[in-house]
Amino acid sequence: MLRMWRVGLLSGLALAAAPAHAFIAYVSNEKSNTVSVIDTDSWTVTKTIKVGQRPRGIDFTRDGKFVMVAVGDDDTIQMIDAKTQGVVDSLPSGPDPELFAQDAAGKILYVANENDNTVTVIDLEKRARLGDIQVGVEPEGMTISPDGKTLINTSETTNMAHFIDTSSRQIVANVLVDARPRFAEFKHDASEVWVSSEIGGTVSIIDPGKHEVIGKVNFEIPGLRKEAIQPVGIGMTKDDKTAFVALGPANRIAVVDVASRKVTKYLLVGQRVWHMAFTPDEKYLLTTNGVSNDVSVIDVAAQKVIKTIQVGELPWGIAIAP
């Protein structure tokens, strides 16, 4: 009985000491034409995948089986098998695809094509192109409402957020924002859309029902010129209380209180921070730093950078397995 008790105790301790499930992150490296695979248990790069030319936008399919990466100079979306970690297929986008968004069911993919001012609509099951939506000049930012009814695309040169009805695939509203909008993010409760403007140096907050800018987030960092503060990627916690904004060459992530729309803290990360992704448990936020060729790991609760991971040249986008 004593021996059995000891075995049970040791087994219990072993289970308690076992590491948590590691998530896998994929980082697109724009210059080296690769995707770095990061194990979030060891915080190390476990594989480097060769992909097409100039990979940028990256995300998992809803079922987690594939990683989609926009290879802009090859005018296509490549698909990486998440099990074998190799490129197995491609999707037909328009010229120079950059960012994309998919519906909640994972059946339809919407791709911003920077060079022909369109959003391509792709059937993910058939892997076939369904058509194109004409938008503004240099489309980039892409997000879809939680109910799947509204797609938003931002056009960098037109300086607008285009609201698109997903059933008719028609633009229903154009909202003017500050210069060079790069990214759009819905609050999880769908009450607001946040749009970053790289040259304008702000984040515009849009009422998606009224199609009006109802507020802005401004940034000010002692010792830095306004021109050096260039908002790009945005990440928002599931409770919609805290937003993280990548500030490009300012080399910082701004921590924003969503309710007050005020910056509460700046976190120093790598050089030229572009985009970010949360681990599914939201314990960590990983950011891509284009000039320093690394990824910063942020402890979300502590709001502190805890790790830096070297990846390929000019890391741009990041996706973490669901």
C-alpha positions in Angstrom: 0.0 0.0 0.0 2.9 2.4 0.9 4.6 1.6 -2.4 1.4 2.2 -4.3 0.9 5.5 -2.5 4.4 6.6 -3.4 4.0 5.7 -7.1 0.7 7.6 -7.2 2.3 10.6 -5.5 5.2 10.6 -7.9 2.9 10.3 -10.9 0.8 13.2 -9.6 3.9 15.3 -9.1 5.1 14.4 -12.6 1.8 15.5 -14.1 1.8 18.7 -12.1 5.4 19.4 -13.3 4.6 18.6 -17.0 5.0 21.7 -19.2 1.9 23.3 -20.6 0.9 22.6 -24.2 3.3 24.5 -26.5 1.7 26.6 -29.2 3.4 26.9 -32.6 4.0 30.3 -34.2 4.7 31.0 -37.8 6.6 34.1 -38.8 6.8 35.4 -42.4 10.2 36.8 -43.3 9.8 39.3 -46.1 13.4 39.5 -47.4 14.7 36.0 -46.8 11.5 34.4 -48.4 11.1 32.1 -45.5 8.7 31.3 -42.7 10.2 30.7 -39.2 8.5 28.1 -37.0 8.7 28.9 -33.2 7.9 26.6 -30.4 6.4 28.7 -27.6 7.5 26.2 -24.9 11.2 26.5 -25.6 10.9 29.8 -27.3 13.2 28.6 -30.1 13.0 28.4 -33.9 12.4 24.7 -34.7 12.2 25.0 -38.5 12.7 27.4 -41.4 10.3 26.9 -44.3 11.3 28.1 -47.8 8.3 29.9 -49.4 7.7 32.2 -52.4 9.0 35.7 -52.9 8.2 38.5 -50.3 5.9 36.7 -47.8 3.9 39.0 -45.6 0.3 38.3 -44.5 0.0 35.0 -42.7 -2.8 33.1 -40.9 -4.1 29.6 -40.1 -7.1 28.1 -41.7 -10.0 27.9 -39.2 -9.4 24.1 -38.7 -5.7 24.6 -38.0 -4.6 22.3 -40.7 -2.9 24.8 -42.9 -1.0 28.0 -42.7 -1.7 30.5 -45.5 1.0 33.0 -46.4 0.7 35.8 -49.0 3.7 35.8 -51.2 3.4 39.2 -52.8 6.0 39.0 -55.6 4.6 35.6 -56.7 1.0 36.9 -56.8 -0.4 34.0 -54.8 -1.3 32.6 -51.4 0.7 29.5 -50.5 -0.6 26.9 -48.1 1.7 25.2 -45.6 0.6 21.8 -44.1 0.7 22.4 -40.4 1.7 18.7 -39.8 4.5 18.3 -42.3 5.4 22.0 -42.2 5.9 22.1 -46.0 4.2 24.0 -48.8 1.6 21.8 -50.4 -0.7 24.1 -52.4 -1.5 27.6 -53.5 -4.6 29.9 -53.8 -5.4 32.2 -56.7 -5.1 35.8 -55.5 -4.6 39.0 -57.5 -1.3 40.8 -58.0 0.8 41.5 -54.9 -1.5 40.1 -52.1 -0.7 41.5 -48.7 -3.2 40.9 -45.9 -6.3 38.7 -45.9 -9.3 37.8 -43.7 -11.5 34.8 -43.6 -15.1 34.2 -42.5 -15.9 32.5 -39.2 -16.7 29.2 -41.0 -13.3 29.2 -42.8 -15.0 28.8 -46.2 -14.3 32.2 -47.8 -11.0 34.1 -47.9 -10.8 37.8 -48.8 -7.4 39.0 -50.0 -6.2 42.6 -50.4 -4.2 42.9 -53.6 -2.0 46.0 -53.4 -1.1 46.4 -57.0 -4.6 46.3 -58.7 -6.7 48.0 -56.0 -9.0 45.0 -55.5 -10.0 42.5 -52.9 -10.1 38.9 -54.3 -12.8 36.5 -53.0 -11.6 32.9 -52.7 -13.6 29.7 -52.0 -11.2 27.9 -49.5 -12.9 24.5 -49.9 -12.7 24.5 -53.7 -9.5 26.6 -53.7 -11.0 28.7 -56.4 -11.3 32.4 -57.1 -14.9 33.6 -56.9 -14.4 37.2 -58.0 -13.0 40.6 -57.1 -14.2 43.7 -55.3 -12.9 47.1 -56.5 -11.6 49.2 -53.6 -9.3 52.2 -53.1 -5.6 52.6 -54.1 -3.1 50.3 -52.4 -5.5 48.1 -50.3 -3.9 46.5 -47.3 -5.7 46.2 -43.9 -8.4 43.5 -43.8 -10.8 42.5 -41.0 -14.3 40.9 -40.9 -17.0 41.6 -38.3 -17.8 38.9 -35.7 -21.1 38.2 -37.4 -19.4 37.9 -40.8 -21.7 40.4 -42.5 -19.2 43.2 -42.9 -15.7 43.2 -44.4 -13.4 46.1 -43.9 -10.5 47.0 -46.2 -8.2 50.0 -45.7 -6.5 51.6 -48.7 -3.2 53.2 -48.0 -3.2 55.9 -50.7 -7.0 56.7 -50.6 -6.8 57.0 -46.8 -10.1 55.2 -46.3 -11.7 52.3 -44.6 -14.1 50.6 -47.0 -17.1 48.9 -45.5 -18.1 45.9 -47.7 -21.3 43.9 -47.4 -20.2 40.3 -47.7 -23.5 39.0 -49.2 -23.6 41.5 -52.0 -19.8 42.1 -52.1 -20.5 45.8 -52.6 -19.0 48.8 -50.8 -21.7 50.3 -48.5 -19.6 53.1 -47.0 -16.2 54.8 -47.2 -14.8 56.3 -44.1 -11.9 58.8 -44.3 -9.1 58.3 -41.8 -5.7 59.7 -41.3 -2.8 59.2 -43.8 -1.7 55.7 -44.9 -4.1 53.3 -43.0 -2.3 49.9 -42.6 -4.5 47.7 -40.3 -8.0 47.3 -39.1 -9.3 45.4 -36.0 -12.9 44.9 -34.8 -13.6 44.9 -31.1 -14.8 41.4 -30.2 -18.3 42.8 -29.3 -18.3 44.5 -32.8 -19.1 47.9 -31.3 -16.0 49.6 -32.8 -13.4 49.2 -35.5 -9.9 50.4 -34.9 -7.8 51.6 -37.9 -4.1 52.4 -37.6 -2.7 55.2 -39.8 1.0 54.9 -40.3 1.8 58.4 -41.6 -1.0 60.1 -39.7 0.4 58.6 -36.5 -3.0 57.8 -35.0 -5.5 55.0 -34.5 -9.0 56.1 -35.7 -12.0 54.5 -33.9 -15.0 54.0 -36.1 -18.6 53.3 -35.2 -19.4 50.5 -37.7 -23.2 51.2 -37.6 -22.9 54.9 -38.3 -19.7 54.7 -40.4 -18.2 57.6 -38.5 -14.9 58.2 -36.7 -15.9 58.6 -33.1 -12.5 59.0 -31.5 -8.8 58.7 -32.0 -5.8 57.3 -30.1 -2.8 59.6 -30.1 0.8 58.7 -29.2 3.6 60.7 -27.7 7.0 59.3 -26.6 9.5 61.6 -24.9 12.6 62.0 -27.1 11.0 60.8 -30.3 9.8 63.0 -33.2 6.1 62.5 -34.2 7.3 61.3 -37.6 9.0 58.3 -35.9 5.8 57.1 -34.3 4.0 55.1 -37.1 1.2 52.8 -35.9 0.7 49.6 -37.9 -0.5 46.3 -36.3 -3.1 46.1 -33.6 -4.0 43.4 -31.1 -6.9 43.5 -28.7 -7.6 41.2 -25.7 -10.7 39.1 -25.8 -12.3 41.1 -23.1 -11.9 44.3 -25.2 -10.2 46.1 -22.3 -6.7 46.4 -23.6 -5.3 47.1 -27.1 -1.7 46.8 -28.1 -0.5 48.9 -31.0 2.8 48.4 -32.9 4.5 51.8 -33.5 6.9 50.8 -36.3 10.3 52.7 -36.2 9.5 54.0 -32.7 10.4 50.4 -31.7 7.6 50.2 -29.2 4.3 48.6 -28.5 1.7 51.0 -27.0 -0.6 49.6 -24.4 -4.0 51.3 -24.7 -6.9 51.3 -22.3 -9.8 50.7 -24.7 -12.4 52.4 -22.6 -10.6 55.7 -22.2 -8.6 55.4 -25.5 -5.5 56.5 -23.6 -2.0 55.0 -23.7 -1.1 53.6 -20.3 2.4 52.2 -21.1 5.0 51.9 -23.9 7.0 48.6 -24.2 10.4 48.7 -25.8 10.7 45.9 -28.4 12.9 45.3 -31.4 13.5 47.6 -34.3 10.6 48.5 -36.7 7.8 46.5 -35.1 5.2 45.5 -37.6 2.6 43.0 -36.5 1.6 40.8 -33.6 -0.3 37.7 -32.4 -1.6 36.4 -29.1 -1.1 32.8 -28.0 -4.6 31.2 -27.7 -4.5 31.4 -23.9 -3.6 35.1 -24.2 -0.7 34.7 -21.8 1.8 36.0 -24.4 1.9 38.5 -27.3 4.5 38.0 -30.0 5.6 40.9 -32.2 7.6 40.9 -35.4 10.4 43.4 -35.6 11.4 44.0 -39.2 14.8 45.7 -38.9 16.3 43.8 -36.0 15.2 40.5 -37.5 13.6 39.2 -34.3 10.4 38.5 -32.4 9.7 40.0 -29.0 7.7 38.0 -26.5 5.4 40.0 -24.2 4.0 38.7 -20.9 0.4 40.1 -21.3 -0.5 40.2 -17.6 2.7 41.7 -16.6 2.9 44.0 -19.7 6.6 43.2 -19.9 8.9 42.0 -22.7 10.4 38.7 -21.5 12.2 37.2 -24.5 13.7 38.0 -27.9 13.9 35.3 -30.6 16.0 35.7 -33.8 14.2 34.8 -37.0 14.8 35.5 -40.7 15.3 38.7 -42.6 12.6 41.4 -42.3 10.0 39.5 -40.2 6.6 40.9 -41.1 3.6 38.8 -40.2 2.9 36.2 -37.5 0.2 33.6 -36.9 -0.2 31.2 -33.9 -1.9 27.8 -34.1 -5.5 28.0 -32.8 
